[in-house]
Amino acid sequence: MSEHWLVRPSTIRLLWRVFIAVLALTVAAEFFVAHHPHFDVESLPAFGAWYGFLACAGMIVFAKGLALFLKRRDTYYDDAGDGRDD
């Protein structure tokens, strides 16, 4: 059986190139749109791109930190202590 088309290395490289091209075109298109910023920082070039990236990175860091407090051992449900022999 042949491997799925999404796991082929050539397809993964192609998808990365397409995604980067779309992102670059989106940032480039911003220079042709009139902006009406509410705050001065919003008038910076590619504000939406870097703000979105930093917000996403911040959420990942927050989730990793939260996982330190919420994570359980792999055998958490095995140690239920209910007296059953499964």
Distance bins in CASP14 RR format, pairs under 12 A and 6 or more apart:
PFRMAT RR
TARGET T0000
AUTHOR 0000-0000-0000
RMODE 2
METHOD distances of the structure
MODEL  1
2 8 0 0 0 0 1 0 0 0 0 0 0
3 9 0 0 0 0 0 1 0 0 0 0 0
3 10 0 0 0 0 0 1 0 0 0 0 0
3 11 0 0 0 0 1 0 0 0 0 0 0
3 12 0 0 0 0 0 1 0 0 0 0 0
4 11 0 0 0 0 1 0 0 0 0 0 0
4 12 0 0 0 0 0 1 0 0 0 0 0
5 11 1 0 1 0 0 0 0 0 0 0 0
5 12 0 0 0 0 0 1 0 0 0 0 0
5 14 0 0 0 0 0 1 0 0 0 0 0
5 15 0 0 0 0 0 1 0 0 0 0 0
6 12 1 0 0 1 0 0 0 0 0 0 0
6 14 0 0 0 0 0 1 0 0 0 0 0
6 15 0 0 0 0 1 0 0 0 0 0 0
7 15 0 0 0 0 0 1 0 0 0 0 0
8 14 0 0 0 0 1 0 0 0 0 0 0
8 15 0 0 0 0 0 1 0 0 0 0 0
9 15 0 0 0 0 0 1 0 0 0 0 0
9 16 0 0 0 0 0 1 0 0 0 0 0
10 16 0 0 0 0 0 1 0 0 0 0 0
10 17 0 0 0 0 0 1 0 0 0 0 0
11 17 0 0 0 0 0 1 0 0 0 0 0
11 18 0 0 0 0 0 1 0 0 0 0 0
12 18 0 0 0 0 0 1 0 0 0 0 0
12 19 0 0 0 0 0 1 0 0 0 0 0
13 19 0 0 0 0 0 1 0 0 0 0 0
13 20 0 0 0 0 0 1 0 0 0 0 0
14 20 0 0 0 0 0 1 0 0 0 0 0
14 21 0 0 0 0 0 1 0 0 0 0 0
15 21 0 0 0 0 0 1 0 0 0 0 0
15 22 0 0 0 0 0 1 0 0 0 0 0
16 22 0 0 0 0 0 1 0 0 0 0 0
16 23 0 0 0 0 0 1 0 0 0 0 0
17 23 0 0 0 0 0 1 0 0 0 0 0
17 24 0 0 0 0 0 1 0 0 0 0 0
18 24 0 0 0 0 0 1 0 0 0 0 0
18 25 0 0 0 0 0 1 0 0 0 0 0
19 25 0 0 0 0 0 1 0 0 0 0 0
19 26 0 0 0 0 0 1 0 0 0 0 0
20 26 0 0 0 0 0 1 0 0 0 0 0
20 27 0 0 0 0 0 1 0 0 0 0 0
21 27 0 0 0 0 0 1 0 0 0 0 0
21 28 0 0 0 0 0 1 0 0 0 0 0
22 28 0 0 0 0 0 1 0 0 0 0 0
22 29 0 0 0 0 0 1 0 0 0 0 0
22 49 0 0 0 0 0 1 0 0 0 0 0
23 29 0 0 0 0 0 1 0 0 0 0 0
23 30 0 0 0 0 0 1 0 0 0 0 0
23 46 0 0 0 0 0 1 0 0 0 0 0
23 48 0 0 0 0 0 1 0 0 0 0 0
23 49 1 0 0 1 0 0 0 0 0 0 0
23 50 0 0 0 0 0 1 0 0 0 0 0
23 52 0 0 0 0 0 1 0 0 0 0 0
23 53 0 0 0 0 1 0 0 0 0 0 0
24 30 0 0 0 0 0 1 0 0 0 0 0
24 31 0 0 0 0 0 1 0 0 0 0 0
24 46 0 0 0 0 0 1 0 0 0 0 0
24 49 0 0 0 0 1 0 0 0 0 0 0
25 31 0 0 0 0 0 1 0 0 0 0 0
25 32 0 0 0 0 0 1 0 0 0 0 0
25 49 0 0 0 0 0 1 0 0 0 0 0
26 32 0 0 0 0 0 1 0 0 0 0 0
26 33 0 0 0 0 0 1 0 0 0 0 0
26 46 0 0 0 0 1 0 0 0 0 0 0
26 48 0 0 0 0 1 0 0 0 0 0 0
26 49 1 0 0 1 0 0 0 0 0 0 0
26 52 0 0 0 0 0 1 0 0 0 0 0
27 33 0 0 0 0 0 1 0 0 0 0 0
27 44 0 0 0 0 0 1 0 0 0 0 0
27 45 0 0 0 0 1 0 0 0 0 0 0
27 46 1 0 1 0 0 0 0 0 0 0 0
27 47 0 0 0 0 0 1 0 0 0 0 0
27 48 0 0 0 0 1 0 0 0 0 0 0
27 49 1 0 1 0 0 0 0 0 0 0 0
27 50 0 0 0 0 1 0 0 0 0 0 0
27 52 0 0 0 0 0 1 0 0 0 0 0
27 53 0 0 0 0 0 1 0 0 0 0 0
28 45 0 0 0 0 0 1 0 0 0 0 0
28 46 0 0 0 0 1 0 0 0 0 0 0
28 49 0 0 0 0 0 1 0 0 0 0 0
29 46 0 0 0 0 0 1 0 0 0 0 0
29 49 0 0 0 0 0 1 0 0 0 0 0
30 42 0 0 0 0 0 1 0 0 0 0 0
30 43 0 0 0 0 0 1 0 0 0 0 0
30 44 0 0 0 0 0 1 0 0 0 0 0
30 45 1 0 0 1 0 0 0 0 0 0 0
30 46 1 0 0 1 0 0 0 0 0 0 0
30 47 0 0 0 0 1 0 0 0 0 0 0
30 48 1 0 0 1 0 0 0 0 0 0 0
30 49 1 0 0 1 0 0 0 0 0 0 0
30 50 0 0 0 0 0 1 0 0 0 0 0
31 45 1 0 0 1 0 0 0 0 0 0 0
31 46 0 0 0 0 1 0 0 0 0 0 0
33 45 0 0 0 0 0 1 0 0 0 0 0
33 46 0 0 0 0 0 1 0 0 0 0 0
33 47 0 0 0 0 0 1 0 0 0 0 0
33 48 0 0 0 0 0 1 0 0 0 0 0
34 43 0 0 0 0 0 1 0 0 0 0 0
35 41 0 0 0 0 0 1 0 0 0 0 0
35 42 1 0 0 1 0 0 0 0 0 0 0
35 43 1 0 0 1 0 0 0 0 0 0 0
35 44 0 0 0 0 1 0 0 0 0 0 0
35 45 0 0 0 0 0 1 0 0 0 0 0
35 46 0 0 0 0 0 1 0 0 0 0 0
35 47 0 0 0 0 1 0 0 0 0 0 0
35 48 0 0 0 0 0 1 0 0 0 0 0
36 42 0 0 0 0 1 0 0 0 0 0 0
36 43 0 0 0 0 1 0 0 0 0 0 0
37 43 1 0 1 0 0 0 0 0 0 0 0
37 44 0 0 0 0 1 0 0 0 0 0 0
37 45 0 0 0 0 0 1 0 0 0 0 0
37 47 1 0 0 1 0 0 0 0 0 0 0
37 48 0 0 0 0 0 1 0 0 0 0 0
37 51 0 0 0 0 0 1 0 0 0 0 0
38 47 0 0 0 0 0 1 0 0 0 0 0
39 47 0 0 0 0 1 0 0 0 0 0 0
39 51 0 0 0 0 0 1 0 0 0 0 0
40 47 0 0 0 0 0 1 0 0 0 0 0
41 47 1 0 0 1 0 0 0 0 0 0 0
41 48 0 0 0 0 0 1 0 0 0 0 0
41 50 0 0 0 0 0 1 0 0 0 0 0
41 51 0 0 0 0 1 0 0 0 0 0 0
41 54 0 0 0 0 0 1 0 0 0 0 0
42 48 0 0 0 0 1 0 0 0 0 0 0
42 50 0 0 0 0 0 1 0 0 0 0 0
42 51 0 0 0 0 1 0 0 0 0 0 0
44 50 0 0 0 0 1 0 0 0 0 0 0
44 51 0 0 0 0 1 0 0 0 0 0 0
45 51 0 0 0 0 0 1 0 0 0 0 0
46 52 0 0 0 0 0 1 0 0 0 0 0
46 53 0 0 0 0 1 0 0 0 0 0 0
46 54 0 0 0 0 0 1 0 0 0 0 0
47 53 0 0 0 0 0 1 0 0 0 0 0
47 54 0 0 0 0 0 1 0 0 0 0 0
47 55 0 0 0 0 0 1 0 0 0 0 0
48 54 0 0 0 0 1 0 0 0 0 0 0
48 55 0 0 0 0 1 0 0 0 0 0 0
48 56 0 0 0 0 0 1 0 0 0 0 0
49 55 0 0 0 0 0 1 0 0 0 0 0
49 56 0 0 0 0 0 1 0 0 0 0 0
50 56 0 0 0 0 0 1 0 0 0 0 0
50 57 0 0 0 0 0 1 0 0 0 0 0
51 57 0 0 0 0 0 1 0 0 0 0 0
51 58 0 0 0 0 0 1 0 0 0 0 0
52 58 0 0 0 0 1 0 0 0 0 0 0
52 59 0 0 0 0 1 0 0 0 0 0 0
52 60 0 0 0 0 0 1 0 0 0 0 0
53 59 0 0 0 0 0 1 0 0 0 0 0
53 60 0 0 0 0 0 1 0 0 0 0 0
54 60 0 0 0 0 0 1 0 0 0 0 0
54 61 0 0 0 0 0 1 0 0 0 0 0
55 61 0 0 0 0 0 1 0 0 0 0 0
55 62 0 0 0 0 0 1 0 0 0 0 0
56 62 0 0 0 0 0 1 0 0 0 0 0
56 63 0 0 0 0 0 1 0 0 0 0 0
57 63 0 0 0 0 0 1 0 0 0 0 0
57 64 0 0 0 0 0 1 0 0 0 0 0
58 64 0 0 0 0 1 0 0 0 0 0 0
58 65 0 0 0 0 0 1 0 0 0 0 0
58 66 0 0 0 0 0 1 0 0 0 0 0
59 65 0 0 0 0 0 1 0 0 0 0 0
59 66 0 0 0 0 0 1 0 0 0 0 0
60 66 0 0 0 0 0 1 0 0 0 0 0
60 67 0 0 0 0 0 1 0 0 0 0 0
61 67 0 0 0 0 0 1 0 0 0 0 0
61 68 0 0 0 0 0 1 0 0 0 0 0
62 68 0 0 0 0 0 1 0 0 0 0 0
62 69 0 0 0 0 0 1 0 0 0 0 0
63 69 0 0 0 0 0 1 0 0 0 0 0
63 70 0 0 0 0 1 0 0 0 0 0 0
63 71 0 0 0 0 0 1 0 0 0 0 0
64 70 0 0 0 0 0 1 0 0 0 0 0
64 71 0 0 0 0 0 1 0 0 0 0 0
65 71 0 0 0 0 1 0 0 0 0 0 0
70 76 0 0 0 0 0 1 0 0 0 0 0
72 78 0 0 0 0 0 1 0 0 0 0 0
72 79 0 0 0 0 1 0 0 0 0 0 0
73 79 1 0 0 1 0 0 0 0 0 0 0
75 81 0 0 0 0 0 1 0 0 0 0 0
77 84 0 0 0 0 0 1 0 0 0 0 0
77 86 0 0 0 0 0 1 0 0 0 0 0
78 84 0 0 0 0 0 1 0 0 0 0 0
78 85 0 0 0 0 0 1 0 0 0 0 0
78 86 0 0 0 0 1 0 0 0 0 0 0
79 86 0 0 0 0 0 1 0 0 0 0 0
80 86 0 0 0 0 1 0 0 0 0 0 0
END
